[in-house]
Amino acid sequence: MSIGSLGQVKSVSQINAEIRHLLDSEFRFVRVRGEISTVRKPFSGHTYFILKDHQSQLPAVLFKNQRRWLAGELKEGQQVVCDGRISVYEPRGQYQLIVDTIDFDGTGQLRILFDQLKQKLKEEGLFDQEHKVALPPEINHVVVVTSPTGAAVHDFISVCTSRRAALSIQILPVRVQGQGAADEICRAIETAHSLSPDVIVLCRGGGSIEDLWSYNEEIVARTIYEATIPLVTGIGHETDFTIADFCADLRCATPTAAAELITTDPLAYEEKTAYYFSRLLRSITLVLDAYEVRLNRMADMLSTFDKAFSHHTFAVEHLFTKLHNSMAMTIEQKRSHFSNLHSLLLHLAPDTAIIRHQDRLTFLSKRLLEKTDQFVQARQARLEQSAAVLDTLSPLKTLARGYGIVSKKLPTSNGSGNIITSTSQVAESEEVEVKLHKGAMDCCVVRKKT
């Protein structure tokens, strides 16, 4: 195929001009709905931003003379409807939406997802401070999970090198944005645990919310929460916050700040030591000067002490003597009063009364025993005397001398009858009973004698 058959050869400027003419004629008025991202406001006064949805992005510009018609300020994540035209910025060959008016259409979808996940994880306790692990006092081994080609890793290493930090730094390369980046970050964190570092650093450079979305994935948040080694994040810029930052043990604003946190600057330590030493030396000097002034003043006062206080010394000695005598007299009076109280207390004390009553009880018990023995002996003597009298008068004594007791033998239940003292009380042939000293006899009256 010859060059001539390809048509006229055009310059880049001509092609861009023709494309611009074509777009200006075909897209003179369009309405585009999307989410605002990456808002920039340079010194020119124009506002540059990205209009996006879940699949595509469209660069847009709002010139400064059109900003006065806005109902509010443009912010990241706002959902808007833009009226304008599509044109080409010829110097860069970039097409863009030139915005005339903007209707605000609510919060961006990504921002909604971010807030929903943040609230969910917060309620589950993934952001709780008590779960976070403190950094060790001495850090010698660091594992950095980041892109090997990004500016973040170079900034991190540069800070460590400039501070002459004696660190062992291992880089675990991952994709920091795009599909599959979140899974790679999770696997890298798990791999970092097998390397047993002192600290794990998760960092990347700044970007839009879409660029940082891998660090807003729930799988990354839960992996960070389950980490047992202290994990520090340095993601984006000062104003960039991700879900990973809330789950991390410590959040730094940038990769550079993360490097400064975990490294020690020897020069800074030397300067700080010199500063504190100078402050300490100055403080000691001031204190010593103050004490010297006070000592000099006290020496002057002591040199005139005898003269200034001789009269007062005599008065103090006189008052001391009076006080001593008064106290001695008071002490003696109190001692005498105490002795009297002590004697009275001993007299009225319960233990003294108890001893006194115990002695009286012992005496009365002894008297009771003596009186009881005398009473028993007297009663026993009377009993023996009465027994002797009864023995003397007892019918048994008479029976023992050969006498007997004759009684009628009547048919009674006990077999005894009336005592017979006269022959007139019985008849001949009548049976009678004779009771002897030992035993008894049944007899029959043969005849009576008078």
Sequence and secondary structure as in RCSB ss.txt:
>XXXX:A:sequence
MSIGSLGQVKSVSQINAEIRHLLDSEFRFVRVRGEISTVRKPFSGHTYFILKDHQSQLPAVLFKNQRRWLAGELK
EGQQVVCDGRISVYEPRGQYQLIVDTIDFDGTGQLRILFDQLKQKLKEEGLFDQEHKVALPPEINHVVVVTSPTG
AAVHDFISVCTSRRAALSIQILPVRVQGQGAADEICRAIETAHSLSPDVIVLCRGGGSIEDLWSYNEEIVARTIY
EATIPLVTGIGHETDFTIADFCADLRCATPTAAAELITTDPLAYEEKTAYYFSRLLRSITLVLDAYEVRLNRMAD
MLSTFDKAFSHHTFAVEHLFTKLHNSMAMTIEQKRSHFSNLHSLLLHLAPDTAIIRHQDRLTFLSKRLLEKTDQF
VQARQARLEQSAAVLDTLSPLKTLARGYGIVSKKLPTSNGSGNIITSTSQVAESEEVEVKLHKGAMDCCVVRKKT
>XXXX:A:secstr
  SGGG     HHHHHHHHHHHHHHH SSEEEEEEEEEEE  TTS EEEEEE SS EEEEEE GGGGGG SS   
TTEEEEEEEEEEEETTTTEEEEEEEEEEEEEE HHHHHHHHHHHHHHHHTTT GGG     SS  EEEEEE TTS
HHHHHHHHHHHHTT   EEEEEE   SSTTHHHHHHHHHHHHHHT  SEEEEEE    TTTTGGGG HHHHHHHH
T  S EEEEESSTT   HHHHHSSEEESSHHHHHHHHS  HHHHHHHHHHHHHHHHHHHHHHHHHHHHHHHHHHH
HHHTHHHHHHHHHHHHHHHHHHHHHHHHHHHHHHHHHHHHHHHHHHHH HHHHHHHHHHHHHHHHHHHHHHHHHH
HHHHHHHHHHHHHHHHHH HHHHHHTT  EEEE    TTS   B  SGGG  TT EEEEE SS EEEEE      
